[in-house]
Amino acid sequence: MDINLMLLKIEDTNEYFEVGFKNPDKDMFYYTGTTHYPTKEEIKIFIEKSVSNV
């Protein structure tokens, strides 16, 4: 199995939200350590902070 990791970019916001947080399941909550349903705006802010810290 090949796994490719890439740094998040601002342009990834929509896809990151759609794939990981729009329809969360128990695995998403487990791997993120949260029980909160993040909004698209919260995801955008998270990515912006992450990108600015690189």
DOKEFI-786028 format. One record per atom (N, C-alpha, C): x, y negated, z; atom name; residue in one letter. Coordinates in steps of 0.1 Angstrom, whole numbers. Each point is the difference from the previous one (the first is absolute). Layout:
# DOKEFI-786028
<X = X, Y = Y, Z = Z, atom = CA, rest = a>
...
***
This chain:
# DOKEFI-786028
<X = 9, Y = 12, Z = 0, atom = N, rest = m>
<X = -9, Y = -12, Z = 0, atom = CA, rest = m>
<X = 9, Y = -12, Z = 0, atom = C, rest = m>
<X = -3, Y = -10, Z = -9, atom = N, rest = d>
<X = 8, Y = -12, Z = -1, atom = CA, rest = d>
<X = -9, Y = -11, Z = 7, atom = C, rest = d>
<X = 6, Y = -8, Z = 8, atom = N, rest = i>
<X = -6, Y = -11, Z = 7, atom = CA, rest = i>
<X = 8, Y = -12, Z = -3, atom = C, rest = i>
<X = -6, Y = -11, Z = -5, atom = N, rest = n>
<X = 7, Y = -12, Z = -3, atom = CA, rest = n>
<X = -6, Y = -11, Z = 9, atom = C, rest = n>
<X = 8, Y = -6, Z = 8, atom = N, rest = l>
<X = -4, Y = -11, Z = 8, atom = CA, rest = l>
<X = 4, Y = -13, Z = -6, atom = C, rest = l>
<X = -9, Y = -10, Z = 0, atom = N, rest = m>
<X = 3, Y = -13, Z = -5, atom = CA, rest = m>
<X = -4, Y = -11, Z = 10, atom = C, rest = m>
<X = 7, Y = -11, Z = 0, atom = N, rest = l>
<X = -4, Y = -11, Z = 8, atom = CA, rest = l>
<X = -13, Y = -6, Z = -5, atom = C, rest = l>
<X = -8, Y = -4, Z = 10, atom = N, rest = l>
<X = -13, Y = -7, Z = -4, atom = CA, rest = l>
<X = 3, Y = -13, Z = -6, atom = C, rest = l>
<X = -8, Y = -4, Z = -9, atom = N, rest = k>
<X = 0, Y = -13, Z = -7, atom = CA, rest = k>
<X = -14, Y = -6, Z = 2, atom = C, rest = k>
<X = 0, Y = -14, Z = -1, atom = N, rest = i>
<X = -13, Y = -7, Z = 1, atom = CA, rest = i>
<X = -10, Y = 6, Z = -11, atom = C, rest = i>
<X = 5, Y = 3, Z = -11, atom = N, rest = e>
<X = -8, Y = 5, Z = -11, atom = CA, rest = e>
<X = -7, Y = 14, Z = 3, atom = C, rest = e>
<X = 5, Y = 7, Z = 11, atom = N, rest = d>
<X = -5, Y = 13, Z = 4, atom = CA, rest = d>
<X = -12, Y = -1, Z = 9, atom = C, rest = d>
<X = -4, Y = -12, Z = 4, atom = N, rest = t>
<X = -10, Y = -1, Z = 10, atom = CA, rest = t>
<X = -13, Y = 7, Z = -4, atom = C, rest = t>
<X = -5, Y = -2, Z = -12, atom = N, rest = n>
<X = -13, Y = 6, Z = -3, atom = CA, rest = n>
<X = 1, Y = 15, Z = 0, atom = C, rest = n>
<X = 11, Y = 6, Z = -7, atom = N, rest = e>
<X = 1, Y = 14, Z = -1, atom = CA, rest = e>
<X = 2, Y = 6, Z = 14, atom = C, rest = e>
<X = 8, Y = -6, Z = 9, atom = N, rest = y>
<X = 3, Y = 4, Z = 13, atom = CA, rest = y>
<X = -13, Y = 1, Z = 8, atom = C, rest = y>
<X = -9, Y = -10, Z = -1, atom = N, rest = f>
<X = -12, Y = 0, Z = 7, atom = CA, rest = f>
<X = -10, Y = 11, Z = -6, atom = C, rest = f>
<X = -1, Y = 0, Z = -13, atom = N, rest = e>
<X = -9, Y = 10, Z = -6, atom = CA, rest = e>
<X = 3, Y = 14, Z = 3, atom = C, rest = e>
<X = 13, Y = 4, Z = -1, atom = N, rest = v>
<X = 5, Y = 13, Z = 2, atom = CA, rest = v>
<X = 0, Y = 4, Z = 15, atom = C, rest = v>
<X = 4, Y = -9, Z = 9, atom = N, rest = g>
<X = 2, Y = 4, Z = 14, atom = CA, rest = g>
<X = -10, Y = -4, Z = 10, atom = C, rest = g>
<X = -8, Y = -11, Z = -3, atom = N, rest = f>
<X = -8, Y = -5, Z = 10, atom = CA, rest = f>
<X = -14, Y = -3, Z = -3, atom = C, rest = f>
<X = -4, Y = 0, Z = -13, atom = N, rest = k>
<X = -14, Y = -3, Z = -4, atom = CA, rest = k>
<X = -9, Y = 11, Z = 5, atom = C, rest = k>
<X = 4, Y = 12, Z = -1, atom = N, rest = n>
<X = -8, Y = 12, Z = 5, atom = CA, rest = n>
<X = 8, Y = 8, Z = 10, atom = C, rest = n>
<X = 3, Y = -5, Z = 11, atom = N, rest = p>
<X = 9, Y = 7, Z = 9, atom = CA, rest = p>
<X = -5, Y = 13, Z = 5, atom = C, rest = p>
<X = 9, Y = 9, Z = 3, atom = N, rest = d>
<X = -3, Y = 13, Z = 5, atom = CA, rest = d>
<X = 8, Y = 2, Z = 13, atom = C, rest = d>
<X = -2, Y = 12, Z = 7, atom = N, rest = k>
<X = 7, Y = 2, Z = 12, atom = CA, rest = k>
<X = 15, Y = 0, Z = -1, atom = C, rest = k>
<X = 5, Y = 4, Z = -12, atom = N, rest = d>
<X = 15, Y = -1, Z = -2, atom = CA, rest = d>
<X = 5, Y = -14, Z = 0, atom = C, rest = d>
<X = -7, Y = -9, Z = -6, atom = N, rest = m>
<X = 4, Y = -14, Z = 0, atom = CA, rest = m>
<X = 1, Y = -5, Z = 14, atom = C, rest = m>
<X = -10, Y = 3, Z = 8, atom = N, rest = f>
<X = 1, Y = -5, Z = 14, atom = CA, rest = f>
<X = 11, Y = 6, Z = 7, atom = C, rest = f>
<X = 3, Y = 13, Z = -2, atom = N, rest = y>
<X = 11, Y = 7, Z = 7, atom = CA, rest = y>
<X = 13, Y = -6, Z = -4, atom = C, rest = y>
<X = 3, Y = -2, Z = -13, atom = N, rest = y>
<X = 13, Y = -4, Z = -5, atom = CA, rest = y>
<X = 2, Y = -15, Z = 3, atom = C, rest = y>
<X = -10, Y = -8, Z = 1, atom = N, rest = t>
<X = 2, Y = -14, Z = 3, atom = CA, rest = t>
<X = -1, Y = -3, Z = 14, atom = C, rest = t>
<X = -5, Y = 9, Z = 8, atom = N, rest = g>
<X = -1, Y = -2, Z = 15, atom = CA, rest = g>
<X = -11, Y = -10, Z = 4, atom = C, rest = g>
<X = -10, Y = 0, Z = -8, atom = N, rest = t>
<X = -11, Y = -10, Z = 3, atom = CA, rest = t>
<X = -14, Y = 7, Z = -1, atom = C, rest = t>
<X = -10, Y = -7, Z = 5, atom = N, rest = t>
<X = -14, Y = 5, Z = -1, atom = CA, rest = t>
<X = -7, Y = -12, Z = -7, atom = C, rest = t>
<X = 7, Y = -10, Z = -3, atom = N, rest = h>
<X = -6, Y = -13, Z = -6, atom = CA, rest = h>
<X = -1, Y = 2, Z = -15, atom = C, rest = h>
<X = -11, Y = -4, Z = -6, atom = N, rest = y>
<X = -2, Y = 0, Z = -14, atom = CA, rest = y>
<X = 6, Y = -14, Z = -6, atom = C, rest = y>
<X = 12, Y = 0, Z = -5, atom = N, rest = p>
<X = 5, Y = -13, Z = -4, atom = CA, rest = p>
<X = -7, Y = -5, Z = -12, atom = C, rest = p>
<X = -1, Y = -14, Z = -1, atom = N, rest = t>
<X = -6, Y = -6, Z = -12, atom = CA, rest = t>
<X = 11, Y = -2, Z = -10, atom = C, rest = t>
<X = -5, Y = -3, Z = -12, atom = N, rest = k>
<X = 10, Y = -3, Z = -11, atom = CA, rest = k>
<X = 9, Y = -12, Z = 4, atom = C, rest = k>
<X = -6, Y = -10, Z = 6, atom = N, rest = e>
<X = 7, Y = -12, Z = 4, atom = CA, rest = e>
<X = 11, Y = 4, Z = 10, atom = C, rest = e>
<X = -3, Y = 9, Z = 10, atom = N, rest = e>
<X = 10, Y = 4, Z = 10, atom = CA, rest = e>
<X = 11, Y = 8, Z = -7, atom = C, rest = e>
<X = -3, Y = 8, Z = -10, atom = N, rest = i>
<X = 10, Y = 7, Z = -8, atom = CA, rest = i>
<X = 9, Y = -10, Z = -7, atom = C, rest = i>
<X = -6, Y = -10, Z = -6, atom = N, rest = k>
<X = 8, Y = -10, Z = -7, atom = CA, rest = k>
<X = 9, Y = -7, Z = 9, atom = C, rest = k>
<X = -4, Y = -4, Z = 12, atom = N, rest = i>
<X = 8, Y = -7, Z = 10, atom = CA, rest = i>
<X = 12, Y = 9, Z = 4, atom = C, rest = i>
<X = -3, Y = 13, Z = 2, atom = N, rest = f>
<X = 10, Y = 10, Z = 4, atom = CA, rest = f>
<X = 11, Y = 1, Z = -11, atom = C, rest = f>
<X = -5, Y = 1, Z = -12, atom = N, rest = i>
<X = 10, Y = 1, Z = -11, atom = CA, rest = i>
<X = 8, Y = -13, Z = -1, atom = C, rest = i>
<X = -6, Y = -11, Z = 1, atom = N, rest = e>
<X = 7, Y = -13, Z = -1, atom = CA, rest = e>
<X = 11, Y = -1, Z = 11, atom = C, rest = e>
<X = -3, Y = 4, Z = 12, atom = N, rest = k>
<X = 9, Y = 0, Z = 11, atom = CA, rest = k>
<X = 11, Y = 10, Z = -3, atom = C, rest = k>
<X = -3, Y = 12, Z = -5, atom = N, rest = s>
<X = 10, Y = 10, Z = -2, atom = CA, rest = s>
<X = 10, Y = -4, Z = -11, atom = C, rest = s>
<X = -6, Y = -7, Z = -10, atom = N, rest = v>
<X = 9, Y = -4, Z = -12, atom = CA, rest = v>
<X = 9, Y = -11, Z = 5, atom = C, rest = v>
<X = -5, Y = -9, Z = 8, atom = N, rest = s>
<X = 8, Y = -12, Z = 5, atom = CA, rest = s>
<X = 11, Y = 5, Z = 10, atom = C, rest = s>
<X = -1, Y = 12, Z = 6, atom = N, rest = n>
<X = 10, Y = 4, Z = 9, atom = CA, rest = n>
<X = 11, Y = 8, Z = -7, atom = C, rest = n>
<X = -1, Y = 2, Z = -13, atom = N, rest = v>
<X = 10, Y = 8, Z = -7, atom = CA, rest = v>
<X = 12, Y = -8, Z = -4, atom = C, rest = v>
***
